[in-house]
Protein backbone atom coordinates (compact mmCIF):
# COMPACT_ATOMS: atom_id res chain seq x y z
CA UNK A 1 0.00 0.00 0.00
CA UNK A 2 2.84 2.40 0.88
CA UNK A 3 4.46 1.69 -2.49
CA UNK A 4 1.18 2.42 -4.28
CA UNK A 5 0.73 5.69 -2.37
CA UNK A 6 4.30 6.81 -3.12
CA UNK A 7 3.90 5.91 -6.80
CA UNK A 8 0.60 7.80 -7.04
CA UNK A 9 2.18 10.83 -5.40
CA UNK A 10 5.14 10.75 -7.78
CA UNK A 11 2.79 10.59 -10.79
CA UNK A 12 0.50 13.37 -9.57
CA UNK A 13 0.64 16.64 -11.54
CA UNK A 14 3.20 19.22 -10.34
CA UNK A 15 3.04 20.53 -7.71
CA UNK A 16 1.49 18.14 -5.21
CA UNK A 17 3.29 19.23 -2.02
CA UNK A 18 4.83 22.31 -0.41
CA UNK A 19 7.53 24.24 -2.27
CA UNK A 20 10.54 25.65 -0.41
CA UNK A 21 11.87 29.04 -1.48
CA UNK A 22 15.49 29.44 -0.37
CA UNK A 23 16.63 33.05 0.16
CA UNK A 24 20.25 34.25 0.49
CA UNK A 25 19.38 37.02 2.95
CA UNK A 26 17.91 37.25 6.45
CA UNK A 27 14.29 37.87 7.37
CA UNK A 28 13.48 41.56 7.08
CA UNK A 29 15.68 42.12 4.02
CA UNK A 30 14.21 43.53 0.82
CA UNK A 31 14.35 40.17 -0.94
CA UNK A 32 12.65 38.48 2.00
CA UNK A 33 9.79 40.99 2.17
CA UNK A 34 9.03 41.06 -1.55
CA UNK A 35 9.28 37.28 -1.83
CA UNK A 36 6.70 36.83 0.91
CA UNK A 37 4.26 39.05 -0.99
CA UNK A 38 4.77 37.20 -4.27
CA UNK A 39 4.95 33.71 -2.75
CA UNK A 40 1.64 34.08 -0.92
CA UNK A 41 -0.17 34.60 -4.22
CA UNK A 42 2.00 32.05 -6.03
CA UNK A 43 1.15 29.37 -3.47
CA UNK A 44 -2.55 30.10 -3.92
CA UNK A 45 -2.24 29.85 -7.69
CA UNK A 46 -0.34 26.55 -7.48
CA UNK A 47 -2.55 25.15 -4.70
CA UNK A 48 0.33 24.34 -2.34
CA UNK A 49 2.12 25.91 0.62
CA UNK A 50 5.24 28.03 0.12
CA UNK A 51 7.95 27.71 2.77
CA UNK A 52 10.51 30.53 3.12
CA UNK A 53 13.98 29.29 4.10
CA UNK A 54 16.41 32.13 4.89
CA UNK A 55 20.02 30.95 4.53
CA UNK A 56 21.96 34.17 5.02
CA UNK A 57 25.74 34.45 4.99
CA UNK A 58 28.83 34.36 2.77
CA UNK A 59 27.37 36.88 0.29
CA UNK A 60 24.54 34.51 -0.54
CA UNK A 61 26.81 31.60 -1.46
CA UNK A 62 25.50 29.37 1.36
CA UNK A 63 21.98 29.52 -0.04
CA UNK A 64 23.18 29.28 -3.65
CA UNK A 65 25.27 26.18 -2.99
CA UNK A 66 22.38 24.54 -1.14
CA UNK A 67 19.98 25.02 -4.06
CA UNK A 68 22.59 24.04 -6.65
CA UNK A 69 22.89 20.65 -4.94
CA UNK A 70 19.15 20.13 -4.50
CA UNK A 71 17.07 17.68 -6.49
CA UNK A 72 15.72 19.38 -9.65
CA UNK A 73 12.09 18.46 -9.00
CA UNK A 74 10.60 21.93 -8.57
CA UNK A 75 10.20 21.70 -4.81
CA UNK A 76 13.35 23.65 -3.91
CA UNK A 77 13.69 27.02 -5.62
CA UNK A 78 16.06 29.96 -5.21
CA UNK A 79 14.88 33.57 -5.02
CA UNK A 80 18.00 35.67 -5.32
CA UNK A 81 19.66 38.79 -6.68
CA UNK A 82 22.79 40.01 -8.42
CA UNK A 83 24.69 39.28 -5.19
CA UNK A 84 24.87 35.54 -5.80
CA UNK A 85 24.49 35.50 -9.58
CA UNK A 86 26.36 38.57 -10.87
CA UNK A 87 28.90 39.78 -8.31
CA UNK A 88 30.13 36.78 -6.33
CA UNK A 89 32.19 35.23 -9.16
CA UNK A 90 34.36 38.37 -9.08
CA UNK A 91 34.35 38.88 -5.31
CA UNK A 92 35.08 35.36 -4.02
CA UNK A 93 38.20 33.27 -4.61
CA UNK A 94 36.57 29.95 -3.77
CA UNK A 95 33.19 29.68 -5.47
CA UNK A 96 31.18 26.61 -4.49
CA UNK A 97 28.67 26.96 -7.33
CA UNK A 98 28.43 28.22 -10.91
CA UNK A 99 25.70 30.87 -11.38
CA UNK A 100 25.00 29.69 -14.93
CA UNK A 101 25.74 25.95 -15.08
CA UNK A 102 24.24 25.04 -11.69
CA UNK A 103 20.87 26.78 -12.10
CA UNK A 104 17.77 26.92 -14.28
CA UNK A 105 16.42 30.48 -14.76
CA UNK A 106 12.66 30.63 -14.22
CA UNK A 107 11.58 34.28 -14.12
CA UNK A 108 12.92 37.71 -13.34
CA UNK A 109 10.61 39.60 -10.97
CA UNK A 110 11.96 43.15 -10.90
CA UNK A 111 14.56 45.58 -9.60
CA UNK A 112 15.29 46.79 -6.08
CA UNK A 113 16.87 50.25 -6.30
CA UNK A 114 19.49 51.07 -3.67
CA UNK A 115 19.82 54.28 -1.68
CA UNK A 116 22.71 55.85 0.21
CA UNK A 117 21.90 56.30 3.91
CA UNK A 118 23.90 58.14 6.56
CA UNK A 119 23.58 58.49 10.31
CA UNK A 120 21.78 61.71 11.32
CA UNK A 121 24.78 62.91 13.32
CA UNK A 122 26.87 63.17 10.17
CA UNK A 123 26.67 66.85 9.09
CA UNK A 124 25.95 66.15 5.44
CA UNK A 125 22.63 66.56 3.62
CA UNK A 126 23.92 65.80 0.14
CA UNK A 127 26.44 63.53 -1.55
CA UNK A 128 28.66 66.54 -2.25
CA UNK A 129 28.73 67.50 1.43
CA UNK A 130 29.50 63.90 2.41
CA UNK A 131 32.42 63.79 -0.01
CA UNK A 132 33.76 67.06 1.41
CA UNK A 133 33.65 65.63 4.94
CA UNK A 134 35.42 62.44 3.87
CA UNK A 135 38.15 64.39 2.08
CA UNK A 136 38.68 66.60 5.11
CA UNK A 137 39.17 63.56 7.41
CA UNK A 138 40.50 60.59 5.36
CA UNK A 139 39.74 57.21 6.94
CA UNK A 140 37.33 58.65 9.52
CA UNK A 141 34.15 57.47 7.80
CA UNK A 142 32.97 53.89 7.22
CA UNK A 143 30.36 52.11 5.14
CA UNK A 144 28.48 48.95 6.12
CA UNK A 145 27.47 46.25 3.63
CA UNK A 146 24.98 43.41 3.79
CA UNK A 147 25.15 42.29 0.17
CA UNK A 148 27.43 42.34 -2.85
CA UNK A 149 25.53 45.30 -4.28
CA UNK A 150 26.31 47.23 -1.10
CA UNK A 151 29.98 46.21 -1.21
CA UNK A 152 30.37 47.27 -4.83
CA UNK A 153 28.37 50.48 -4.31
CA UNK A 154 30.56 51.54 -1.41
CA UNK A 155 33.82 50.75 -3.20
CA UNK A 156 32.63 52.44 -6.40
CA UNK A 157 31.62 55.56 -4.44
CA UNK A 158 35.03 55.74 -2.74
CA UNK A 159 36.91 55.31 -6.04
CA UNK A 160 34.87 57.74 -8.14
CA UNK A 161 34.74 60.37 -5.39
CA UNK A 162 38.42 59.95 -4.51
CA UNK A 163 37.78 59.36 -0.79
CA UNK A 164 39.09 56.91 1.81
CA UNK A 165 36.27 54.86 3.42
CA UNK A 166 36.53 51.91 5.81
CA UNK A 167 34.47 48.88 4.72
CA UNK A 168 32.57 47.02 7.49
CA UNK A 169 30.89 43.83 6.14
CA UNK A 170 27.82 42.11 7.64
CA UNK A 171 25.99 38.86 6.85
CA UNK A 172 22.83 40.72 5.79
CA UNK A 173 21.34 44.20 5.65
CA UNK A 174 19.19 44.19 8.84
CA UNK A 175 22.13 43.85 11.30
CA UNK A 176 24.14 46.38 9.28
CA UNK A 177 21.26 48.85 9.54
CA UNK A 178 21.09 48.26 13.28
CA UNK A 179 24.71 49.36 13.64
CA UNK A 180 24.20 52.30 11.29
CA UNK A 181 21.26 53.53 13.38
CA UNK A 182 23.37 53.08 16.52
CA UNK A 183 26.14 55.18 14.97
CA UNK A 184 28.75 52.40 14.88
CA UNK A 185 29.19 52.95 11.12
CA UNK A 186 28.77 56.14 9.09
CA UNK A 187 26.85 55.16 5.97
CA UNK A 188 25.39 52.32 3.97
CA UNK A 189 24.00 51.48 0.55
CA UNK A 190 20.82 49.43 0.96
CA UNK A 191 17.67 48.57 -0.99
CA UNK A 192 14.83 51.07 -0.70
CA UNK A 193 12.48 48.57 0.92
CA UNK A 194 14.84 47.84 3.82
CA UNK A 195 16.12 51.36 4.35
CA UNK A 196 13.20 53.69 3.69
CA UNK A 197 11.21 52.94 6.88
CA UNK A 198 14.19 54.17 8.92
CA UNK A 199 14.36 57.33 6.81
CA UNK A 200 10.66 57.97 7.29
CA UNK A 201 11.15 57.41 11.02
CA UNK A 202 13.97 60.01 11.07
CA UNK A 203 16.48 57.41 12.29
CA UNK A 204 18.57 57.81 9.12
CA UNK A 205 19.04 60.27 6.26
CA UNK A 206 18.77 59.33 2.57
CA UNK A 207 21.12 61.21 0.25
CA UNK A 208 20.75 59.56 -3.17
CA UNK A 209 19.64 56.58 -5.27
CA UNK A 210 22.23 54.43 -7.05
CA UNK A 211 20.47 54.15 -10.42
CA UNK A 212 21.47 56.30 -13.42
CA UNK A 213 18.00 57.83 -13.58
CA UNK A 214 15.93 59.03 -10.66
CA UNK A 215 13.64 56.34 -9.29
CA UNK A 216 9.91 56.60 -9.97
CA UNK A 217 9.48 55.39 -6.41
CA UNK A 218 11.51 58.32 -4.99
CA UNK A 219 11.49 61.03 -7.68
CA UNK A 220 12.63 63.75 -5.26
CA UNK A 221 15.82 61.90 -4.29
CA UNK A 222 18.91 62.80 -6.41
CA UNK A 223 20.96 60.11 -8.13
CA UNK A 224 24.55 59.39 -7.19
CA UNK A 225 25.46 60.19 -10.80
CA UNK A 226 24.28 63.78 -10.39
CA UNK A 227 27.32 64.32 -8.13
CA UNK A 228 29.58 61.32 -8.79
CA UNK A 229 29.62 60.95 -12.58
CA UNK A 230 29.55 57.39 -13.87
CA UNK A 231 27.80 55.89 -10.84
CA UNK A 232 25.03 53.48 -11.95
CA UNK A 233 24.24 50.35 -9.93
CA UNK A 234 20.94 48.44 -9.87
CA UNK A 235 19.99 45.34 -7.89
CA UNK A 236 17.76 42.80 -9.67
CA UNK A 237 15.71 39.86 -8.35
CA UNK A 238 14.44 36.57 -9.79
CA UNK A 239 13.54 32.89 -9.36
CA UNK A 240 15.82 29.95 -10.19
CA UNK A 241 15.70 26.20 -9.85
CA UNK A 242 18.63 23.76 -9.74
CA UNK A 243 20.19 22.83 -13.08
CA UNK A 244 18.20 20.44 -15.28
CA UNK A 245 14.82 21.48 -13.90
CA UNK A 246 12.25 19.81 -16.23
CA UNK A 247 10.91 22.12 -18.92
CA UNK A 248 7.25 21.56 -18.04
CA UNK A 249 7.91 22.67 -14.45
CA UNK A 250 9.80 25.76 -15.62
CA UNK A 251 6.93 26.70 -17.94
CA UNK A 252 4.32 26.22 -15.20
CA UNK A 253 6.24 28.23 -12.62
CA UNK A 254 7.07 31.00 -15.07
CA UNK A 255 3.44 31.36 -16.13
CA UNK A 256 2.17 31.60 -12.55
CA UNK A 257 4.95 33.93 -11.35
CA UNK A 258 4.32 36.28 -14.29
CA UNK A 259 0.59 36.36 -13.59
CA UNK A 260 1.26 37.33 -9.98
CA UNK A 261 3.94 39.94 -10.70
CA UNK A 262 1.91 41.62 -13.46
CA UNK A 263 -1.19 42.03 -11.31
CA UNK A 264 -1.77 45.77 -10.65
CA UNK A 265 -2.49 45.20 -6.96
CA UNK A 266 0.73 43.22 -6.48
CA UNK A 267 2.75 45.78 -8.47
CA UNK A 268 1.37 48.48 -6.19
CA UNK A 269 2.16 46.51 -3.03
CA UNK A 270 5.72 45.96 -4.18
CA UNK A 271 6.13 49.58 -5.32
CA UNK A 272 5.04 50.79 -1.89
CA UNK A 273 7.92 48.72 -0.50
CA UNK A 274 10.50 49.95 -2.98
CA UNK A 275 10.47 47.29 -5.70
CA UNK A 276 9.94 48.01 -9.38
CA UNK A 277 8.16 44.80 -10.39
CA UNK A 278 8.03 43.26 -13.87
CA UNK A 279 8.42 39.76 -15.32
CA UNK A 280 10.20 37.87 -18.09
CA UNK A 281 10.31 34.59 -19.96
CA UNK A 282 12.90 31.99 -18.84
CA UNK A 283 14.88 32.68 -22.01
CA UNK A 284 14.93 36.44 -21.40
CA UNK A 285 16.03 35.89 -17.83
CA UNK A 286 18.80 33.48 -18.89
CA UNK A 287 20.14 36.05 -21.37
CA UNK A 288 19.92 38.82 -18.75
CA UNK A 289 21.86 36.80 -16.14
CA UNK A 290 24.71 36.19 -18.57
CA UNK A 291 24.81 39.87 -19.55
CA UNK A 292 24.86 40.94 -15.91
CA UNK A 293 27.95 38.83 -15.25
CA UNK A 294 29.78 41.03 -17.76
CA UNK A 295 28.34 44.23 -16.23
CA UNK A 296 29.33 43.32 -12.69
CA UNK A 297 32.79 42.13 -13.67
CA UNK A 298 33.42 45.60 -15.09
CA UNK A 299 31.97 47.31 -11.99
CA UNK A 300 34.07 45.26 -9.59
CA UNK A 301 37.25 45.56 -11.64
CA UNK A 302 36.80 49.33 -11.95
CA UNK A 303 36.17 49.63 -8.20
CA UNK A 304 39.46 47.86 -7.52
CA UNK A 305 37.91 45.23 -5.25
CA UNK A 306 40.11 42.19 -4.70
CA UNK A 307 38.71 38.69 -4.33
CA UNK A 308 38.43 37.47 -0.75
Residue pairs with C-beta under 8 A, 6 or more apart in sequence:
9 16
9 17
14 74
14 248
14 249
14 252
15 46
15 47
15 48
15 74
15 75
16 48
17 48
17 75
18 48
18 49
18 50
18 51
18 75
19 43
19 46
19 48
19 49
19 50
19 51
19 74
19 75
19 76
19 77
20 50
20 51
20 53
20 75
20 76
20 77
21 35
21 39
21 50
21 51
21 52
21 53
21 77
21 78
21 79
22 53
22 55
22 63
22 66
22 67
22 76
22 77
22 78
22 79
23 29
23 31
23 32
23 35
23 52
23 53
23 54
23 55
23 56
23 63
23 79
23 80
24 31
24 55
24 56
24 59
24 60
24 61
24 62
24 63
24 64
24 78
24 80
24 81
24 83
24 84
25 31
25 32
25 54
25 56
25 60
25 83
25 146
25 147
25 172
25 173
26 32
26 54
26 56
26 171
26 172
26 173
26 174
26 175
27 52
27 54
27 174
28 173
28 174
28 194
29 56
29 146
29 172
29 173
29 174
29 191
29 194
30 112
30 173
30 190
30 191
30 192
30 193
30 194
30 273
30 274
30 275
31 79
31 80
31 81
31 112
31 191
31 237
32 52
32 54
33 193
33 194
33 273
34 109
34 110
34 112
34 193
34 237
34 270
34 273
34 275
34 277
35 52
35 79
36 52
37 266
37 269
37 270
37 273
38 109
38 257
38 260
38 261
38 266
38 270
39 50
39 52
39 79
40 50
41 260
41 263
41 266
42 50
42 256
42 257
42 260
43 49
43 50
45 256
45 259
45 260
46 252
46 256
55 62
55 63
55 66
56 62
56 63
56 171
56 172
57 171
57 172
59 83
59 84
59 87
59 88
59 91
59 92
59 147
59 148
59 151
60 80
60 81
60 83
60 84
60 88
60 147
60 148
61 84
61 88
61 92
61 95
61 96
61 97
63 78
63 80
63 84
64 78
64 80
64 84
64 85
64 88
64 96
64 97
64 99
64 102
65 96
65 97
67 76
67 77
67 78
67 103
67 240
67 241
67 242
68 96
68 97
68 98
68 102
68 103
68 242
68 243
69 242
70 76
70 242
71 242
72 104
72 241
72 242
72 243
72 244
72 245
72 246
73 249
74 241
74 245
74 246
74 249
74 253
76 241
76 242
77 106
77 239
77 240
77 241
77 253
78 84
78 103
78 239
78 240
78 241
79 109
79 237
79 238
79 239
79 240
80 237
80 238
80 240
81 112
81 147
81 149
81 235
81 236
81 237
81 238
82 148
82 149
82 235
82 236
82 292
82 296
83 147
83 148
83 149
83 235
84 99
84 148
85 99
85 103
85 240
85 289
85 292
85 293
86 99
86 148
86 236
86 289
86 292
86 293
86 295
86 296
87 148
87 149
87 151
87 152
87 296
87 299
87 300
88 95
88 99
88 148
89 95
89 99
89 293
89 297
90 296
90 297
90 300
90 301
90 305
90 307
91 148
91 151
91 300
91 305
91 307
91 308
92 307
92 308
93 307
93 308
97 103
99 289
99 293
100 289
100 290
100 293
101 243
102 242
102 243
103 240
103 241
103 242
103 243
104 240
104 241
104 242
104 243
104 244
104 245
104 250
104 282
105 238
105 240
105 282
105 285
105 286
105 289
106 238
106 239
106 240
106 241
106 245
106 250
106 253
106 254
106 257
106 282
106 285
107 238
107 239
107 253
107 254
107 257
107 258
107 261
107 279
107 280
107 281
107 282
107 285
108 236
108 237
108 238
108 278
108 279
108 280
108 284
108 285
108 288
109 237
109 238
109 239
109 257
109 261
109 277
109 278
109 279
110 236
110 237
110 261
110 270
110 275
110 276
110 277
110 278
111 234
111 235
111 236
111 237
111 275
111 276
112 191
112 192
112 193
112 235
112 236
112 237
112 274
112 275
112 276
113 191
113 192
113 209
113 210
113 211
113 215
113 217
113 218
113 234
113 235
113 274
113 276
114 149
114 150
114 153
114 189
114 190
114 191
114 192
114 209
114 210
114 211
114 233
114 234
114 235
115 189
115 190
115 191
115 192
115 195
115 196
115 199
115 206
115 207
115 208
115 209
115 210
115 218
115 221
116 127
116 153
116 157
116 187
116 188
116 189
116 206
116 207
116 208
116 209
116 210
116 224
117 177
117 180
117 187
117 188
117 189
117 190
117 195
117 198
117 199
117 204
117 205
117 206
117 207
118 124
118 130
118 186
118 187
118 204
118 205
118 207
119 180
119 181
119 183
119 185
119 186
119 187
119 204
119 205
120 202
120 203
120 204
120 205
121 183
122 130
122 133
122 141
122 186
122 187
122 205
123 129
123 133
124 130
124 132
124 133
124 207
125 205
125 207
126 207
126 222
126 227
127 207
127 208
127 222
127 224
127 226
127 227
127 228
128 227
130 141
130 187
130 207
131 161
131 163
131 227
131 228
133 141
134 140
134 141
134 161
134 163
134 164
134 165
135 162
135 163
138 163
138 164
139 164
139 166
141 163
141 165
141 166
141 186
141 187
142 165
142 166
142 167
142 168
142 185
142 186
142 187
143 150
143 154
143 157
143 158
143 165
143 166
143 167
143 168
143 185
143 186
143 187
143 188
143 189
144 150
144 168
144 169
144 170
144 176
144 177
144 179
144 180
144 185
144 187
144 188
145 151
145 154
145 167
145 168
145 169
145 170
145 176
145 188
145 189
146 170
146 171
146 172
146 173
146 174
146 175
146 176
146 177
146 188
146 190
147 172
147 173
147 235
149 189
149 191
149 233
149 235
150 173
150 176
150 188
150 189
150 190
151 167
151 169
151 305
152 233
152 296
152 299
152 300
152 303
152 305
153 189
153 210
153 233
154 165
154 167
154 187
154 188
154 189
155 167
155 300
155 303
155 304
155 305
156 231
156 233
156 299
156 302
156 303
157 163
157 165
157 189
157 224
157 228
157 231
158 164
158 165
158 303
159 302
159 303
159 304
160 228
160 229
160 230
160 231
161 228
165 186
165 187
168 176
168 179
168 185
170 176
170 179
173 190
173 191
173 194
173 195
174 194
176 185
176 188
176 190
177 188
177 190
177 194
177 195
177 198
177 204
179 185
180 186
180 187
180 188
180 204
181 198
181 203
181 204
188 195
189 210
189 233
191 235
191 274
192 209
192 215
192 217
192 218
192 273
192 274
192 275
193 273
193 274
193 275
194 274
195 204
195 206
196 206
196 218
196 274
198 204
199 205
199 206
206 218
206 221
207 221
207 222
208 221
208 222
208 223
208 224
208 226
208 227
209 215
209 218
209 221
209 222
209 223
209 224
210 223
210 224
210 231
210 232
210 233
210 234
211 223
211 232
211 233
211 234
212 223
212 225
212 232
213 223
214 221
214 222
214 223
215 221
215 276
216 276
217 271
217 274
217 276
223 231
224 231
224 232
225 231
225 232
233 299
236 288
236 292
237 275
238 280
238 285
238 289
239 253
239 257
241 249
241 250
241 253
250 282
251 282
254 281
254 282
257 279
258 279
258 280
260 266
261 267
261 277
261 278
261 279
262 278
262 279
266 277
267 277
270 276
270 277
271 277
280 288
